[in-house]
């Protein structure tokens, strides 16, 4: 599965509508228990015993499991996530809402039930989901307030102006991200809000999984795209650990084997994507973020870029936000960081932590030891396994997934740039060490500090008041 992950600056497309149609057909076919159909991952602070996201989404294929309990866990986690997502929204000031990638219209229906004054539109590129959502809207008598459109959000103009636009787990599936954000910019009121949940790459390259049509852009590119669209991040929450827990399925292989007996190859290929996402989140190669953005037409793009980058570089931990709910269960836009999350932010921001000796031979030995230790950790090698430095990374067993893990560690701790193409060149580890040595900063020989200049002592008591004031003025100007 890891070999299906690609790191590239090029974006390809196999057709997100086709991909989601495949997933939707299997999802509807084996989820007939009558519960609301959401296409969202849910944050779990702990993994319940026996929990499997596949059993939540395909309950009919696992009749022996406790679906009532699993559905309750999923539903409660999703409700908490929505409360965090909407924590900055004053719905009394909102009149029109647009949902991009609205799935089966479940979120729109929830908003319509909770806020009777809202007019709501949904865009979805998958016709089957729009039709199924339309039937649900009509069954609930909401057709006068909820409109669904089978259109492409990156190309087709939105039908109205909105105070609130939402996009949950969708923009990373859209190849033309600049197009959809420009559409949002044209149809979001000045001061209006965009709330979104999405996945970003923490490495410098776009991570792609073509079977699920996922294109995860680096954080710096998201910051730039939001700035170009006149959007300022005002809230950024990291749910990576909690969403990774959602995909922490000890029985994944057995569950997938059962699924493959009942669904098509295309449907099962899509399902690999979320499983891969869980691994990416667990290893820190990607982040699952909930973003609150505001349209700011009067700020310069450079200022917006700087603001956006700061939020993306240091998101709030989900655990810190939910720990600071008020007496009525409302969550703050920002919260004090716990010691552990503050340390994690410092860790992600620090680079170049390894200091090598100024002596070339010692520096080479230090770098080899460092590299071997990191290789062992990423590949989970046993003590008796050897790391031969005349081998290549590929011959040691690295694939695109473990290669990305190593790349991330080396770039962060060595402060060097290491493209994936370079990592997988037909070079021995010894040759890579020599190349890295040319880039890694070495410790400079300690230099003696010059003696500090000393000012002659002043006898203040012997000075007149005018002399003291003159001295103070001189110090203030210096």
C-alpha positions in Angstrom: 0.0 0.0 0.0 2.8 2.4 0.8 4.2 2.1 -2.7 1.0 3.7 -4.0 1.9 7.0 -2.3 3.7 9.5 -4.5 5.5 12.7 -3.7 5.5 15.1 -6.6 5.1 18.7 -7.6 2.9 17.6 -10.5 -0.8 17.1 -10.1 -2.6 14.4 -12.0 -6.3 13.4 -12.1 -8.2 10.2 -12.7 -11.6 11.9 -12.1 -12.8 12.7 -8.6 -16.4 12.3 -9.6 -15.7 8.7 -10.8 -13.7 7.9 -7.7 -16.5 9.2 -5.3 -19.2 7.4 -7.4 -17.3 4.1 -6.8 -17.1 4.8 -3.1 -20.7 6.0 -2.8 -22.1 2.9 -4.5 -20.4 0.5 -2.0 -21.1 2.8 0.9 -24.8 2.9 0.2 -25.0 -0.8 -0.6 -23.7 -2.0 2.7 -25.0 0.8 5.0 -28.7 0.2 5.2 -29.3 0.6 8.9 -31.0 3.9 8.4 -28.5 6.2 10.1 -27.5 9.5 8.6 -24.8 9.1 6.0 -21.8 11.3 6.6 -18.6 11.2 4.6 -16.4 12.5 7.4 -13.7 11.1 9.6 -14.2 11.7 13.3 -11.7 12.6 16.0 -11.1 9.9 18.6 -9.0 10.8 21.7 -8.8 7.1 22.5 -9.5 4.1 20.3 -12.4 2.0 21.7 -11.7 -1.7 21.9 -12.7 -3.4 18.6 -13.4 -0.1 16.8 -12.9 -0.1 13.1 -13.8 2.8 10.7 -14.6 0.2 8.1 -17.3 -1.4 10.3 -18.8 2.0 10.9 -19.0 2.8 7.1 -19.9 -0.8 6.0 -22.0 -2.2 8.9 -23.9 -4.7 6.9 -20.7 -6.7 6.1 -19.9 -7.1 9.8 -23.2 -8.2 11.4 -21.3 -9.8 14.4 -20.1 -6.5 15.7 -21.6 -4.0 18.2 -22.7 -1.4 15.6 -24.9 0.6 18.1 -21.9 1.3 20.3 -19.6 2.1 17.3 -22.2 4.4 15.7 -22.6 6.2 19.1 -18.9 6.7 19.4 -18.7 8.0 15.8 -21.7 10.2 16.2 -20.6 11.9 19.4 -17.1 12.5 18.1 -18.5 14.0 14.9 -20.9 16.3 16.9 -17.9 17.6 19.0 -15.9 18.2 15.8 -18.8 20.2 14.3 -19.0 22.3 17.5 -15.2 23.1 17.2 -15.5 23.8 13.5 -18.3 26.3 14.0 -17.0 27.8 17.2 -16.3 31.3 15.6 -19.6 31.4 13.7 -22.5 33.7 14.9 -25.3 32.0 13.1 -27.7 34.8 14.0 -25.7 37.0 11.6 -25.7 34.4 8.8 -28.4 34.2 6.1 -26.9 32.2 3.3 -24.6 29.1 3.5 -22.8 27.2 0.8 -21.4 23.6 1.3 -18.7 22.7 -1.2 -18.6 18.9 -1.7 -21.8 18.5 0.2 -21.9 14.7 0.0 -25.4 13.4 0.8 -26.4 16.8 2.2 -26.3 15.6 5.8 -24.5 18.7 7.1 -26.9 21.0 5.2 -29.8 19.2 6.7 -28.4 19.5 10.2 -27.9 23.2 9.7 -31.4 23.6 8.4 -32.8 21.8 11.4 -30.7 23.8 13.9 -31.2 27.3 12.3 -34.6 27.8 10.8 -33.7 31.1 9.1 -30.9 29.8 7.0 -31.0 29.4 3.2 -28.5 26.7 2.2 -26.9 25.6 -1.1 -24.7 22.5 -1.8 -22.3 21.8 -4.6 -21.2 18.3 -5.4 -19.5 16.9 -8.5 -21.0 13.4 -7.9 -24.5 13.1 -9.5 -25.5 10.0 -7.5 -24.9 11.7 -4.2 -26.7 14.9 -5.3 -29.7 12.7 -6.3 -29.6 10.8 -3.0 -29.2 14.1 -1.0 -32.1 15.6 -2.9 -34.4 12.8 -1.9 -33.4 13.3 1.8 -34.1 17.0 1.5 -37.5 16.4 0.1 -38.4 13.7 2.7 -37.7 16.3 5.4 -39.7 19.0 3.7 -36.6 21.3 3.3 -36.7 21.8 -0.4 -37.7 25.5 -0.1 -34.5 26.2 2.0 -31.9 23.7 0.7 -30.8 23.6 -2.9 -28.3 21.0 -4.3 -26.3 21.4 -7.5 -24.4 18.8 -9.5 -21.6 21.1 -10.5 -17.8 21.6 -10.3 -16.8 24.1 -7.6 -13.5 24.9 -9.4 -15.2 25.8 -12.7 -18.9 26.6 -12.2 -19.9 29.9 -10.6 -21.7 29.6 -7.3 -25.3 30.7 -7.5 -25.4 33.3 -4.8 -23.4 35.4 -2.3 -22.8 33.9 1.1 -21.8 34.9 4.6 -20.6 31.4 5.4 -19.0 28.8 3.1 -17.9 25.4 4.3 -15.7 22.7 2.8 -15.2 19.5 4.7 -12.5 17.1 3.5 -12.9 18.2 -0.1 -10.4 20.7 -1.3 -7.5 18.2 -1.2 -9.5 16.2 -3.8 -9.8 19.2 -6.1 -7.0 19.5 -8.6 -7.6 23.1 -9.4 -7.4 24.5 -5.9 -6.7 28.0 -7.2 -9.9 27.8 -9.2 -12.2 26.8 -6.3 -10.6 29.4 -3.9 -11.1 32.1 -6.5 -14.8 31.1 -6.8 -15.0 31.3 -3.0 -13.5 34.8 -3.1 -16.0 36.0 -5.6 -19.0 34.7 -3.7 -18.1 35.2 0.0 -19.2 38.4 1.5 -16.5 40.8 2.8 -15.9 39.7 6.4 -17.6 36.4 5.6 -16.2 33.1 6.9 -14.9 29.9 5.3 -14.7 26.9 7.6 -12.8 24.0 6.3 -11.3 20.7 7.3 -8.5 19.4 5.1 -5.2 17.5 5.0 -1.9 19.2 4.3 1.6 17.8 3.6 4.2 18.6 6.2 7.0 18.0 3.7 8.0 20.3 0.8 6.3 18.2 -1.8 2.7 17.4 -2.8 1.7 13.9 -1.6 -0.6 12.1 -4.0 -2.7 9.0 -3.8 -4.3 8.7 -7.3 -6.7 5.9 -6.4 -8.6 8.2 -3.9 -7.8 11.3 -5.9 -6.0 13.0 -3.0 -3.5 15.8 -3.6 -2.0 17.0 -0.3 -0.2 20.4 -0.8 2.6 21.6 1.5 1.6 24.1 4.1 3.4 27.0 2.5 1.4 26.5 -0.7 -1.9 26.6 1.3 -0.7 29.8 2.9 0.0 31.3 -0.5 -3.3 30.1 -2.1 -5.4 31.5 0.8 -3.6 34.8 0.6 -4.2 35.1 -3.2 -7.9 34.5 -2.5 -8.0 37.3 0.1 -8.5 34.9 3.0 -6.9 35.3 6.4 -6.7 32.3 8.8 -8.1 33.3 12.2 -8.2 29.8 13.7 -6.2 26.6 13.0 -6.6 23.3 14.9 -4.6 20.2 14.4 -6.6 16.9 14.8 -3.8 14.7 13.4 -3.5 12.5 16.4 -7.3 12.1 16.9 -8.0 11.3 13.2 -5.0 8.9 13.2 -6.8 7.1 16.0 -9.9 6.9 13.9 -7.9 4.9 11.3 -6.0 2.8 13.9 -7.6 -0.5 12.9 -5.9 -3.6 14.3 -8.1 -5.7 12.0 -7.7 -3.7 8.8 -6.3 -6.6 6.7 -9.0 -9.0 7.7 -11.7 -6.4 7.3 -10.4 -5.5 3.8 -10.3 -9.1 2.8 -14.0 -9.4 3.6 -14.7 -6.1 1.8 -12.9 -7.2 -1.3 -15.2 -10.2 -1.6 -18.2 -7.9 -1.9 -17.0 -4.7 -3.6 -15.2 -4.0 -6.9 -11.5 -3.4 -7.3 -12.1 0.3 -8.0 -14.2 0.6 -4.8 -11.5 -1.2 -2.7 -8.7 0.9 -4.2 -10.4 4.1 -3.0 -10.7 2.7 0.6 -6.9 2.3 0.7 -6.6 6.1 0.6 -8.1 6.8 4.1 -6.0 3.9 5.6 -2.9 5.5 4.0 -4.0 8.9 5.5 -4.0 7.4 9.0 -0.4 6.3 8.5 0.6 9.7 7.2 -1.0 11.4 10.1 0.6 9.0 12.6 4.1 9.6 11.3 3.8 13.3 11.0 4.1 13.5 7.2 0.6 15.1 7.0 -1.7 17.1 9.2 -5.5 17.1 9.5 -6.5 20.7 10.1 -9.7 22.5 10.9 -9.4 26.0 9.6 -11.5 29.2 10.2 -10.8 31.9 7.5 -12.2 35.3 7.0 -12.4 37.3 3.8 -10.1 40.3 4.1 -10.3 42.5 0.9 -8.3 45.4 2.4 -5.2 43.6 3.5 -2.2 43.2 1.2 -1.4 39.7 -0.1 2.0 39.8 1.6 0.5 40.5 5.0 -2.1 37.8 4.5 0.6 35.3 3.5 2.6 36.1 6.6 -0.4 35.8 8.9 -1.5 32.5 7.3 2.0 31.0 7.5 2.2 31.7 11.2 -1.1 29.9 11.9 -0.2 26.9 9.7 3.3 26.6 11.3 1.9 26.5 14.8 -1.7 25.1 14.9 -3.6 24.6 18.1 -4.0 21.1 19.4 -7.5 19.8 19.3 -7.1 18.5 22.8 -6.3 22.0 24.1 -9.4 23.5 22.4 -11.8 20.9 23.7 -10.3 21.1 27.2 -11.3 24.7 27.5 -15.0 24.5 26.7 -17.1 27.0 28.8 -20.0 26.1 31.0 -22.4 25.9 28.1 -20.1 23.6 26.1 -18.8 26.3 23.7 -15.3 26.1 22.5 -12.8 29.1 22.3 -11.2 30.1 19.0 -7.8 29.8 20.7 -6.8 28.2 24.0 -3.7 28.1 26.2 -1.3 25.4 24.9 -0.5 22.5 27.2 3.2 21.9 28.0 3.2 18.8 25.7 1.6 20.6 22.7 3.8 23.7 23.1 6.9 21.4 23.1 5.5 19.6 19.9 5.2 23.0 18.2 8.8 23.9 19.1 9.9 20.5 17.8 8.2 21.0 14.4 9.7 24.4 14.0 13.2 23.6 15.0 15.7 22.6 12.3 19.4 21.8 12.1 19.5 20.2 15.5 22.6 18.1 14.8 25.9 19.9 15.4 28.9 18.2 13.7 32.5 18.4 14.7 34.8 20.8 12.8 37.1 17.8 12.3 36.1 16.1 8.9 36.8 12.5 10.1 34.8 13.0 13.3 32.0 14.8 11.5 31.7 11.9 9.0 31.5 9.4 11.8 28.9 11.4 13.7 26.7 11.7 10.5 27.0 8.0 9.8 25.9 7.1 13.4 23.1 9.6 13.2 21.9 8.3 9.8 22.0 4.6 11.0 20.0 5.5 14.0 17.3 7.2 12.0 17.2 4.4 9.4 16.7 1.8 12.1 13.9 3.8 13.6 12.0 4.4 10.4 12.4 0.8 9.1 11.9 -0.6 12.7 15.0 -2.8 12.4 16.0 -5.3 15.1 19.3 -4.9 16.9 20.8 -7.8 15.0 19.9 -6.3 11.6 22.8 -4.6 10.0 22.8 -1.3 8.1 25.3 -1.7 5.3 26.6 1.7 4.1 27.6 0.2 0.7 23.8 -0.4 0.1 21.3 2.0 -1.5 18.2 3.1 0.4 16.1 1.0 -1.9 18.1 -2.2 -1.3 17.7 -1.6 2.5 13.9 -1.7 2.0 12.8 1.9 1.7 9.7 2.6 -0.3 7.9 5.9 -1.0 6.2 5.9 2.4 9.3 5.1 4.5 11.4 7.3 2.3 9.2 10.2 3.0 9.5 9.5 6.8 13.3 9.5 6.5 13.3 12.6 4.3 11.2 14.5 6.9 13.5 13.5 9.7 16.7 14.3 7.9 15.5 17.7 6.6 14.2 18.7 10.1 17.2 17.5 12.1 20.0 18.3 9.6 18.5 21.5 8.2 19.2 20.3 4.6 17.0 19.9 1.6 16.7 16.3 0.4 14.4 15.8 -2.6 12.8 12.3 -2.9 14.4 11.9 -6.3 17.8 12.3 -4.7 17.1 9.9 -1.9 16.3 7.1 -4.4 19.2 7.7 -6.6 21.5 4.6 -7.3 24.0 5.8 -4.6 25.4 4.0 -1.6 24.7 5.3 1.8 28.4 6.3 2.0 27.9 8.5 -1.0 24.9 10.1 0.5 26.8 10.8 3.7 29.5 12.6 1.7 26.8 14.6 -0.1 25.1 15.5 3.2 28.4 16.6 4.8 28.8 19.3 2.2 25.4 20.8 3.3 25.3 20.3 7.0 26.6 23.1 9.2 29.6 22.1 11.3 30.5 23.5 14.7 33.0 26.4 14.3 36.1 26.3 16.6 35.4 28.2 19.7 36.7 31.7 19.5 37.9 33.8 22.5 35.5 36.6 23.3 37.1 40.0 23.3 37.2 41.6 26.7 34.1 43.7 27.4 34.6 47.4 27.4 34.1 49.0 30.8 32.8 52.4 31.5 34.6 54.4 34.2 32.6 54.5 37.4 30.7 57.7 38.1 30.4 59.3 41.5 26.7 60.3 41.2 26.7 61.8 44.7 29.3 64.3 43.7 27.4 65.5 40.6 25.0 68.4 40.5 21.4 67.8 39.5 22.1 69.4 36.0 25.0 67.0 35.5 22.9 63.9 36.5 20.1 65.0 34.0 22.7 65.5 31.3 24.1 62.1 31.8 20.6 60.5 31.7 19.7 62.3 28.5 23.0 61.0 26.9 22.2 57.5 28.0 18.7 57.7 26.5 20.1 58.8 23.2 22.8 56.2 23.0 
